[in-house]
Amino acid sequence: MSAPDPTPLPVTPPDAPAPAPDDDDHLPTHGVADHSATRQAREQQVGQRPGTLIVREGALTPRLFLISYSTDHVVEQEYPHYDQLLAYFRAHPELRHWIDVRGYNDLALMQRLQDDFRIHPLQMEDVLGDYQRAKVEESEDGLFMVSRMTEFTRLLDINDDQLSIFTGPNYVLTFQDDYEDCLDAVRQRLRSSRSSIRRRSSLYLAYALTDVVLDHYYPTMAAIGDYLEVLEERIFQGRSDRRVLNRILHIKKDIVRFRRLVYPERDKIAEILRLPDEEIPEEIKVFFRDCYDHAIQALDLAESYRETVSSLIDLYMSDQSNRANEVMKVLTIISSIFIPLSFVVGLYGMNFQREGPDGRINHLNMPELYSPWGYVGVLSFMLVVVIGQLTFFYRKGWLSRR
């Protein structure tokens, strides 16, 4: 039995990562509170039976994509009904297949996929839970792997989506909760007649998916690095304020969160490399070793950026301290100038009488009060004092801004 020739899907270019903003005046000063891990902890039902399938609120309607390929043949199709996809899959065992399920909001479909591909209920529960750490498990027909796809958005937040991968003798079955992903590079490679994916086993496709997820960590980290440079430049230019500190603390939380995503990914790949050759042939392990190197490099970047954030916090505090010192310096200079002036005007405010009760003149009681040039003389003296003080401060370098 042959299925009708599917209609090829349109080729869409992969989405570029969001660039780091060069002007963040309109960005929020705090993070998005409802992260997926927090949401999962809040929605977790205590005491439920293991393997219970629950579709979370707000899940998308599933879309079913199938790419069937061989060395000289590739067919892409989005199927509106699962029965059509399953019929084509079973009618062409000679091909290798990538079944891509995007969206979870159909519990009956999830249960059928679980039965048809012999997925363990606990593994399907992990798929629908949608916030599992990266890991690898042996399944009945192959491997079950979980990866986290990341993207740094213009809202100062790291979006991460779960990618669940099941491998079989001639297929790879993937689940994700969003219609958009970072896997278009793999789809483009499958469309190429010279693609190495089409000449190798389905495990190599699983490696390619894992590799592109890891590669996508680098644009995320690059965007974070660009934004850290923006914050650093603002501090150096003296434009730092409380909002800058809030953004530094927010990006620090994102970097810590990113490290929590990459560490399990590294451990997952290390566990894959420890699997026996019967599960993962040596020719495939060579490529996973390259993935392991990428994970280590991503961790090094995350550690470097974490140190950079700590340095930015110290730099911000130092800048604020210097600003406070500048203010105190100005106030101290002003106070120092007015101290002798206050003494002079206080001295002449004592109101000693020059003429005594008996009518005699006391020549020692402020005789300049009756001098026609007394007022001008005191003001001139005060001006000379001010000029002398400013000259002394300038020669000491206290008026220069360092």
C-alpha positions as CSV (number, residue, x, y, z in Angstrom):
1,M,0.0,0.0,0.0
2,S,1.4,3.4,-0.9
3,A,0.3,6.6,0.6
4,P,-0.5,9.7,-1.5
5,D,2.5,11.8,-2.3
6,P,2.7,14.4,0.5
7,T,2.9,18.1,-0.2
8,P,6.3,19.6,0.8
9,L,6.3,22.1,3.6
10,P,7.5,25.6,2.8
11,V,11.1,26.3,3.8
12,T,11.3,28.9,6.5
13,P,14.6,30.5,7.6
14,P,15.6,29.9,11.2
15,D,14.8,32.6,13.6
16,A,17.7,34.8,14.6
17,P,18.2,35.3,18.3
18,A,17.1,38.6,19.8
19,P,20.0,41.0,19.8
20,A,21.1,42.7,23.0
21,P,19.5,46.1,23.2
22,D,21.7,49.2,22.8
23,D,19.2,51.4,24.6
24,D,17.2,49.7,27.4
25,D,15.3,52.7,28.7
26,H,12.0,50.9,27.9
27,L,12.9,47.6,29.3
28,P,11.5,46.3,32.6
29,T,13.6,46.8,35.7
30,H,12.7,43.4,37.2
31,G,12.3,39.9,35.9
32,V,9.3,37.8,34.8
33,A,8.2,36.1,38.0
34,D,6.3,33.2,36.5
35,H,9.2,31.1,35.3
36,S,8.4,27.6,34.2
37,A,10.0,25.9,37.2
38,T,8.1,28.0,39.6
39,R,4.9,27.4,37.7
40,Q,5.4,23.6,37.8
41,A,6.1,23.6,41.5
42,R,2.9,25.6,42.1
43,E,0.8,23.4,39.9
44,Q,2.2,20.1,41.1
45,Q,-0.5,17.8,42.4
46,V,0.8,16.0,45.5
47,G,0.1,12.3,45.9
48,Q,-1.0,11.6,42.4
49,R,-0.3,8.1,40.9
50,P,3.0,7.9,39.1
51,G,2.6,7.9,35.3
52,T,-0.6,10.0,35.4
53,L,-0.8,12.1,32.3
54,I,-1.9,15.7,32.9
55,V,-2.0,18.4,30.3
56,R,-1.2,21.8,31.8
57,E,-3.5,24.7,31.3
58,G,-2.7,26.9,28.3
59,A,-1.0,24.0,26.3
60,L,-1.2,24.4,22.5
61,T,-3.2,22.2,20.1
62,P,-0.9,19.6,18.7
63,R,0.6,19.9,15.2
64,L,2.0,16.8,13.6
65,F,5.0,17.0,11.3
66,L,6.7,14.1,9.6
67,I,10.0,14.1,7.7
68,S,10.7,10.8,6.0
69,Y,14.1,10.4,4.4
70,S,16.7,8.1,2.9
71,T,20.0,8.7,1.2
72,D,18.3,9.9,-2.0
73,H,14.8,10.7,-0.9
74,V,13.1,13.1,1.5
75,V,9.5,14.0,2.1
76,E,8.0,16.6,4.5
77,Q,4.4,16.9,5.5
78,E,2.2,18.3,8.2
79,Y,-0.6,16.0,8.9
80,P,-4.0,17.2,10.2
81,H,-4.8,13.7,11.6
82,Y,-2.6,11.3,13.5
83,D,-4.1,8.3,11.6
84,Q,-2.7,9.6,8.3
85,L,0.7,10.1,9.8
86,L,0.8,6.7,11.4
87,A,-0.4,5.0,8.1
88,Y,2.4,6.6,6.1
89,F,5.0,5.8,8.9
90,R,4.0,2.1,8.9
91,A,3.7,1.9,5.1
92,H,7.4,2.9,4.7
93,P,9.6,1.0,7.1
94,E,12.5,1.3,4.6
95,L,12.7,5.0,5.3
96,R,13.9,6.8,8.4
97,H,11.4,9.2,10.0
98,W,11.4,12.2,12.2
99,I,8.0,12.6,13.8
100,D,7.7,16.1,15.4
101,V,4.8,16.8,17.7
102,R,4.4,20.4,18.7
103,G,1.8,21.1,21.4
104,Y,0.3,18.9,24.1
105,N,-3.3,19.9,24.4
106,D,-4.8,16.5,23.3
107,L,-4.5,13.9,26.0
108,A,-6.1,11.2,23.8
109,L,-3.4,11.8,21.1
110,M,-0.6,11.6,23.7
111,Q,-2.0,8.3,25.0
112,R,-2.1,6.9,21.5
113,L,1.5,8.0,20.8
114,Q,2.5,6.4,24.1
115,D,0.9,3.1,23.1
116,D,2.0,3.1,19.4
117,F,5.6,3.9,20.2
118,R,5.8,1.9,23.4
119,I,6.7,4.9,25.6
120,H,6.7,4.2,29.3
121,P,4.0,6.2,31.2
122,L,6.6,7.8,33.5
123,Q,8.5,9.1,30.4
124,M,5.3,10.4,28.9
125,E,4.6,12.1,32.2
126,D,8.0,13.8,32.0
127,V,7.2,14.9,28.5
128,L,3.9,16.5,29.5
129,G,5.4,17.9,32.7
130,D,7.3,20.2,30.4
131,Y,10.0,21.2,32.8
132,Q,12.4,18.3,33.2
133,R,16.1,18.8,33.6
134,A,18.2,17.5,30.7
135,K,18.7,13.7,31.0
136,V,18.9,10.4,29.1
137,E,17.1,7.2,29.9
138,E,16.9,3.8,28.1
139,S,13.5,3.2,26.6
140,E,12.0,0.0,25.2
141,D,13.0,0.7,21.6
142,G,16.0,3.1,22.1
143,L,16.7,6.2,24.2
144,F,14.7,8.9,25.8
145,M,16.5,12.3,26.0
146,V,15.4,15.6,27.3
147,S,17.1,18.9,26.3
148,R,16.4,22.6,27.0
149,M,16.1,25.0,24.1
150,T,17.0,28.6,25.1
151,E,16.6,32.1,23.7
152,F,17.5,35.5,25.2
153,T,14.6,37.9,24.6
154,R,14.5,41.7,24.5
155,L,12.6,41.6,27.8
156,L,15.8,40.6,29.6
157,D,14.6,37.0,30.1
158,I,15.8,33.6,29.0
159,N,13.0,31.6,27.4
160,D,13.7,27.8,27.6
161,D,11.5,25.1,26.1
162,Q,11.7,21.4,26.6
163,L,12.6,19.2,23.7
164,S,11.9,15.5,24.4
165,I,13.5,13.0,22.0
166,F,12.6,9.3,21.6
167,T,14.8,7.1,19.3
168,G,13.8,3.9,17.6
169,P,15.1,1.5,15.0
170,N,14.1,3.8,12.1
171,Y,12.6,6.9,13.7
172,V,13.1,9.8,16.0
173,L,10.0,11.1,17.8
174,T,10.2,14.6,19.3
175,F,7.8,16.5,21.6
176,Q,7.8,20.3,22.3
177,D,5.2,22.6,23.7
178,D,5.7,25.5,21.2
179,Y,5.3,25.8,17.4
180,E,8.5,27.7,17.1
181,D,11.9,26.2,17.8
182,C,15.6,26.3,17.0
183,L,15.7,23.1,14.9
184,D,15.3,24.6,11.4
185,A,19.0,24.1,10.8
186,V,18.5,20.3,11.1
187,R,15.5,20.5,8.7
188,Q,17.6,22.4,6.2
189,R,20.3,19.8,6.4
190,L,17.7,17.0,5.8
191,R,16.5,18.8,2.7
192,S,20.0,18.8,1.2
193,S,20.9,15.8,-1.0
194,R,24.4,15.9,0.4
195,S,23.3,15.8,4.1
196,S,25.2,13.3,6.3
197,I,22.0,12.9,8.4
198,R,20.3,11.2,5.5
199,R,23.2,8.7,5.1
200,R,23.3,7.6,8.8
201,S,21.1,6.0,11.3
202,S,18.3,7.6,13.3
203,L,20.7,8.0,16.3
204,Y,22.7,10.4,14.2
205,L,19.5,12.5,13.8
206,A,19.1,12.5,17.6
207,Y,22.7,13.7,17.9
208,A,22.1,16.4,15.3
209,L,19.0,17.7,17.3
210,T,21.1,17.7,20.5
211,D,23.9,19.4,18.8
212,V,21.8,22.2,17.4
213,V,20.2,22.8,20.8
214,L,23.7,23.2,22.3
215,D,24.9,25.4,19.5
216,H,21.9,27.7,20.1
217,Y,23.2,28.3,23.6
218,Y,26.0,30.4,22.1
219,P,23.7,33.1,20.6
220,T,21.9,33.2,23.9
221,M,25.2,33.7,25.8
222,A,26.4,36.2,23.1
223,A,23.2,38.3,23.6
224,I,23.8,38.2,27.4
225,G,27.4,39.3,26.8
226,D,26.4,42.2,24.6
227,Y,23.9,43.4,27.2
228,L,26.5,43.2,29.9
229,E,28.7,45.4,27.8
230,V,25.8,47.9,27.5
231,L,25.4,48.0,31.3
232,E,29.2,48.3,31.8
233,E,29.3,51.2,29.3
234,R,26.5,53.0,31.1
235,I,28.3,52.7,34.4
236,F,31.6,54.1,32.9
237,Q,29.7,57.0,31.3
238,G,28.3,57.9,34.7
239,R,24.7,57.1,33.7
240,S,24.1,54.4,36.3
241,D,21.1,54.6,38.6
242,R,18.9,52.3,40.5
243,R,17.4,50.8,37.3
244,V,20.9,49.8,36.2
245,L,21.4,47.9,39.4
246,N,18.1,46.2,39.0
247,R,19.0,45.1,35.5
248,I,22.4,43.8,36.7
249,L,20.7,41.7,39.4
250,H,18.1,40.5,36.9
251,I,20.7,39.4,34.4
252,K,22.6,37.7,37.2
253,K,19.5,35.6,37.9
254,D,19.3,34.7,34.2
255,I,22.9,33.6,34.1
256,V,22.4,31.4,37.2
257,R,19.4,30.0,35.5
258,F,21.3,29.3,32.3
259,R,24.0,27.5,34.3
260,R,21.3,25.3,35.8
261,L,20.2,24.4,32.2
262,V,23.7,23.6,30.9
263,Y,25.0,21.5,33.8
264,P,22.4,18.8,33.3
265,E,23.0,18.9,29.6
266,R,26.7,18.2,30.2
267,D,25.9,15.4,32.6
268,K,23.4,13.9,30.1
269,I,26.0,13.8,27.3
270,A,28.6,12.3,29.6
271,E,26.0,9.5,30.5
272,I,25.4,8.9,26.8
273,L,29.1,8.4,26.3
274,R,29.1,5.8,29.1
275,L,26.4,3.7,27.4
276,P,27.5,0.4,25.9
277,D,28.2,0.2,22.2
278,E,25.1,-1.9,21.7
279,E,23.1,1.2,22.6
280,I,25.2,3.9,21.1
281,P,27.8,2.7,18.4
282,E,31.3,4.1,18.7
283,E,30.8,6.0,15.4
284,I,28.0,8.0,16.9
285,K,29.8,8.5,20.3
286,V,32.5,10.4,18.4
287,F,29.9,13.1,17.6
288,F,28.5,13.2,21.1
289,R,32.0,13.8,22.4
290,D,31.9,17.0,20.3
291,C,28.6,17.9,21.9
292,Y,30.3,17.4,25.3
293,D,33.0,19.8,24.3
294,H,30.3,22.4,23.4
295,A,28.6,21.9,26.7
296,I,31.9,22.5,28.5
297,Q,32.5,25.7,26.5
298,A,29.0,26.9,27.3
299,L,29.6,26.3,31.0
300,D,32.9,28.2,30.8
301,L,31.0,31.2,29.2
302,A,28.4,31.1,31.9
303,E,31.0,31.1,34.6
304,S,32.8,34.0,32.9
305,Y,29.6,36.0,32.7
306,R,28.8,35.3,36.3
307,E,32.1,36.8,37.3
308,T,31.5,39.7,35.0
309,V,28.2,40.4,36.7
310,S,29.8,40.3,40.1
311,S,32.4,42.8,38.8
312,L,29.6,45.0,37.4
313,I,27.9,45.0,40.9
314,D,31.3,46.0,42.5
315,L,31.8,48.6,39.7
316,Y,28.3,50.0,40.3
317,M,28.8,50.2,44.1
318,S,32.2,51.9,43.5
319,D,30.6,54.4,41.1
320,Q,27.9,55.2,43.6
321,S,30.5,55.6,46.3
322,N,32.6,57.9,44.1
323,R,29.5,60.0,43.4
324,A,28.8,60.3,47.1
325,N,32.4,61.3,47.7
326,E,32.1,63.9,45.0
327,V,29.0,65.3,46.7
328,M,30.7,65.3,50.1
329,K,33.7,66.9,48.6
330,V,31.7,69.8,47.2
331,L,29.8,70.2,50.5
332,T,33.0,70.1,52.5
333,I,34.6,72.8,50.3
334,I,31.5,75.0,50.6
335,S,31.5,74.5,54.4
336,S,35.2,75.3,54.6
337,I,34.7,78.5,52.7
338,F,31.8,79.7,54.9
339,I,33.4,78.8,58.2
340,P,35.8,81.9,58.4
341,L,33.0,84.0,56.8
342,S,30.6,82.9,59.5
343,F,33.2,83.7,62.1
344,V,33.6,87.3,60.7
345,V,29.9,88.0,60.5
346,G,29.4,86.4,63.9
347,L,32.1,88.6,65.4
348,Y,30.4,91.8,64.1
349,G,27.1,90.5,65.3
350,M,28.0,90.7,69.0
351,N,26.6,94.3,69.3
352,F,29.1,95.8,71.8
353,Q,28.3,99.4,72.5
354,R,31.0,101.9,71.6
355,E,29.5,104.5,73.9
356,G,29.3,103.6,77.6
357,P,26.5,104.4,80.0
358,D,28.4,107.4,81.3
359,G,28.8,108.8,77.8
360,R,32.5,107.9,77.4
361,I,33.7,106.5,74.2
362,N,35.3,103.0,74.3
363,H,37.7,103.0,71.4
364,L,38.3,99.2,71.6
365,N,34.6,98.3,71.0
366,M,34.5,97.9,67.2
367,P,35.5,101.4,66.1
368,E,35.1,100.3,62.4
369,L,31.3,100.3,62.9
370,Y,31.5,104.1,62.7
371,S,34.0,104.1,59.8
372,P,32.6,105.2,56.5
373,W,34.5,102.4,54.8
374,G,33.8,99.8,57.5
375,Y,31.2,97.8,55.6
376,V,33.2,97.8,52.3
377,G,36.4,96.9,54.3
378,V,34.8,93.8,55.9
379,L,33.3,92.6,52.6
380,S,36.7,93.1,50.9
381,F,38.4,91.2,53.7
382,M,35.8,88.4,53.4
383,L,36.4,88.3,49.6
384,V,40.2,88.0,50.1
385,V,39.6,85.1,52.5
386,V,37.5,83.3,50.0
387,I,40.0,83.8,47.2
388,G,42.8,82.7,49.4
389,Q,41.0,79.5,50.4
390,L,40.1,78.7,46.7
391,T,43.8,79.3,45.7
392,F,44.9,77.0,48.5
393,F,42.4,74.3,47.6
394,Y,43.4,74.5,43.9
395,R,47.1,74.1,44.7
396,K,46.3,71.1,46.8
397,G,44.3,69.6,43.9
398,W,41.1,69.4,45.8
399,L,39.1,71.3,43.2
400,S,40.1,68.9,40.3
401,R,37.8,66.0,39.5
402,R,39.8,62.8,39.4
